[in-house]
Amino acid sequence: MFNYQKTMERNIVFSEGEYYHIFNRGTEKRKIFLTNKDKDRFVKLLFVCNSKKPVVFKLIQGFPLEEIDRGETLVDVICYCLMDNHFHILLKEKIERGTSLFMNKLCTAYSMYFNTKNERTGNLFQGNFKAFHADEDKYLKYLFSYIHLNSIKLIDSAWKEKKITNIKKAKEFLQKYKYSSYVDYIGIKREEVLILNIKESPKYFEDKKEFEEITHEWLNYDNLEEV
């Protein structure tokens, strides 16, 4: 298995053309998504914040992603998954400081929305976002499964510590959970695929079927590493 207890320096220097596993959770592990509407907002922000343009959400609210002109992007988003109290994103640094600019815009825009909606003040996230440099092929390939399989905890909270109880149910859930890019990688057509730049994804999988098979293989393990 993998050892992720690397130095998780928030001072990490992001380099163009390199891949990074980005994640953050709610302060005191609180929920940052209370409703599906919250997750819908964050997913849309994944698209619109990946831009050099300022975010004025009210000007694009209600517009499909394909009608939003965001101009030049800051990063290449490879995959993602939203949980109730945290999120995971795998991305590739595209321009200098692109990752930091993108994440600052994303977390600020979502925090402002969440705090206004719920009449609260203060930090929503547990400090600055965390980042691992995915500098090894073995680790980077594993992240596709690790990130997408996170959502299984929503239906089987202890599956990473124990063997999963119902693999068929887990596979069906993965195909239906819309707050993850898993459905885009298996070819289900939807507008959220525009968030991703799959062309910049490492070519680890011959086709959608192989991607699905490799991801499902990890469901048989009872010690999937936590990050």
N, C-alpha and C positions, 0 to 999 in steps of 0.2 A: 504494500500500500504506500501511499504518499505521505510525506512529512511536510505539513504546511506551516510549521512553527519557524518560518523564515523571519527575518527582520521585516516587520510591517511598518517601516518608517513612513510616516505621513510626509516626510521630506523627500520621498522617492522622486528621482529625476525621471520624468517621462520623456521618452525618445521617439521621434517620428519613425513610423513603420513597425513599432513594437506593440505587443498585445498586453492588455492589463485586465485583471479581474477586479472589478470595482464593486464595493458593497457598503451598505450602511443600515443601521437599525434605529428604531425610535429611542429617544432618551428614556432611560430606566426600562428599556425593552418594551415600552408602551406600543400599542397599535398605532401605525401611521396610516392605515387604510381601514376605515370603519365601515365603508359601504363599497359596493361595486362601482358606484359613481366616483368615489375617490380613486379607485384603481383606473377607471376610464380616463380621468383627468391626468393622472401620472403618465399613462401610456401615450396620451396625446402630447404631453410635454416632452416625452422622450424624442418625439419627432420635431416639434417646433423649437426646442431649446438647442438642438443641434444645428446651430446657425450663427453666423456673425451678426445677424440682425437682432435688435432688441425684441424681447417678448412682450407683446401687447395682446393678451389672450382674448380679450373681448372682441378684438377685430377679426379673429378667426374662429371664434366659438360657433359651433354648428356647421362649419365647413368640413367636407371630407378632406382627408390628408392630401389626396391628389390635386386638390385645388389650392393648396397653400404653397405659396412661393417663398421658400426659406433661403434661397440663394446658396452660397457656398457653405458647406458643412464643416464642423470643427473636428469631428472624429468619425470613424466607421464603427457603427454599432453592429456587433456580430451576433450576440444573443442576449436574452434577459429573462428574468422571472421575478414576479412580485409575490411576496408573502404578506401576511397580515401586519407584521411588525418590522419587516426589513425587505430589502431588494438586492438583486444581483444583476450585474451587467458585465458582459465581456466586450471589450472594445479595442480598437486599434488607434493609436495616436496618429492623426493625419497631418496636423500642422503644429508648429511650436506652441506649447501651452494649450493645445486644443482640449485635452482631457480636463484640465483644471477649469477652463472657461466653461465647458459644457456642464460639468458637474455643479459648479457654483450657480449657474443659471437654473439648472434643473431643480436643485434642492431649495434654492431661494424662492423660485416661482411656486413650487408645490407647498412649501411651508407657509407662504403668504396666503395661499388659497385655503389650506387646512385651518390655520389659526383664525382667519376671518370667518369661515363657515362655522367653526365650533366655538367662537367667541373666547379664544384663549390667547395668551401671550407667552413669550419665551421660546427656547429652542425646541424644535420638534425632533431633530435628529441627535444622535449620540455623538456629538463632536463632528469633526471633519470626516468626509468619506474615507474609507480604507481602501488600500490598493495592494495587490500582489502583481509583480511582474511575471507574466507567463512566458518565461524565457526558455522553457524546455518543451519539446514536442510532446513528450509523454504527459506532462502536466496540462498543456494546452488542450490536447485531445480529450483528456479526462474532464476538463471544465465544461465541455458541451453536455456531458451526461450529468455532472454534478449540479450545474445550474438548472437544467431543465427538470431534473428529478426532485429538486427542492419542493416542488408543489405537492408531492405525494404526502408530505407531512400534514397537509390539510385534511387528509382522510385517514391517515395512519401515522400518528405522531411519533411512534417509537420504532418506525421501520428501519431507521439507520442503525439502531442499537440491536435490534432483533430482526429475525428474518421476516420479510413482508408476509402478511397473512393471506392476502388475496391478490395475486399477480394480475389476473384478468381484470379485476376492478381497477387496479392501478393503471393498467394500459388504457382502459376506457377513459379514465379520468384525465390522463395526459392529453388525449385527443380532444377533450372537451374544454379543458381549462384555457380560457382565452387570454389570461394575463401572463403569458409566457410565449416565447418565440418557437417553442416546440412544434406547434401546429403549422408554422410557416415552413419549417424544415421538412415536414412530412407532406407538404404540398397542398394543404387546405388553403383555398383562395380567400383572401380577405385584405382589406386596405392596410392593416398593420404591418404587412410585409415591407411597406415603404420605409419603415423605421430602420430596417436592416440594410446593410450592404453585404449581401451574401457573397458577392464576387471577391471580396477581400478576406473571406473566410479561408483558413488553410484547407487544402484539399485532402482531408482525412477520410472522406466517405465517397465511395464510387457513385452512389445514388441515394435517393430518399429511403429506399428499403434498407440499405446497409446502415444508414444513420439510425433508423428506428431499431434495428436488430442490436447494434452496439449499445445503444442507450438502454434497451431492455435487459441486456446481459447484467447490468449493474443492479437490477432489481433482485437478483439472486444472492447478492452479497449481504452480510449482516454487520458489516463494519465500514460503511461508506464514511470517509473522512469528513469531519465538520470543519468549516472555516469560520 
